[in-house]
Amino acid sequence: MPSPQPREPEPLQAQRLEFTAAEIGALAHLYRGEVYRSTVWRTRLDSSTNWAVVTTGIALSATYSSADASPLPMVLVGLLVTVFLLFEARRYRYFNVWRARARLLETDFYAPLIRGEGPSPNSKWTELLANDYRNPSYHISYARAIGRRLRRTYGWIFAIQAIAYYGKLAIHPVPLTALAEIWERAAIGPIPGGLVVLAGVAFHSSWMLFAWVTHRMEIADRRTRHSLIAMG
C-alpha cells in the first residue's frame, strides 16, 4: 500500500490592505478618547503653570511695594517655582502618553484617509500603537520632561524673576552709585550679599545649562531613530 503523500502547507493568508468600516469606527472612538485624556492632562499642566505665574506676581508686588521692601520674596519664589516645575514635569510625562497616541492616529491614520490613500492595517504605526497599549510606559524621561517645560514655559518665568531681583538691587532704595553697594543690598541676615548674588547666578546658570543639555538629548534621540514613526 503506497504511503500517503505529505500535504502541502496551506498558503499564508493574504494581508488586508485596508480597515473595515467597523475598525474605522472603533479607531475614531479611540481617537476621541485619547484627545479627551490629553485635554484633561493639558488642563492640569496649565494649573501648575498658573500657580507659578501667580506666585511670581505676588513676589513682584511685595518686592516693589516700596523702596525699603526686601528683595527676599524674589529669592523664595524662585524655590517655590522650582517645585511647581518638578510637579509639572511629572504631569507632562502622563500628558505626553495621550498626546503621542492621538498625534500618531492623526498623522498615520487620518491624514492618509483624508488624502484618499486608505491607511493599511499592516503599517508600522499600527504595530507601534498596539505595543504601546500592550505595554504602556512613559515615552520620555523625567529629565527630558523637565527640560521641555523649562524651554517652553518656566525658563521665561525664571528670567523674569532674575531681572526683577537684580533690578530691585539696582534701583532701591536709591539707584546704585557704586558696584560695591550691591553686596550690602543683597545680604540676607548673616549671609553675605556676595554669596547670595553668586548663588542666584549659579541657580539661573544651572537651569539654562540643564535646558540646553536636555535639548541636545532630544536632538540625539531624533537622529538615532531609524523611522519617522515614533512616540515621545
Secondary structure, DSSP 8 states (H G I E B T S, - for coil): ----------------SS--HHHHHHHHHHHHHHHHHHHHHHHHHHHHHHHHHHHHHHHHHHHTSSTT--SHHHHHHHHHHHHHHHHHHHHHHHHHHHHHHHHHHIIIIIHHHHTT----TTSHHHHHHHHHHHS---SS-HHHHHHHHIIIIIHHHHHHHHHHHHHHHHHSSS--SSTTHHHHHH-BTTB-HHHHHHHHHHHHHHHHHHHHHHHHHHHHHHHH-SSS----
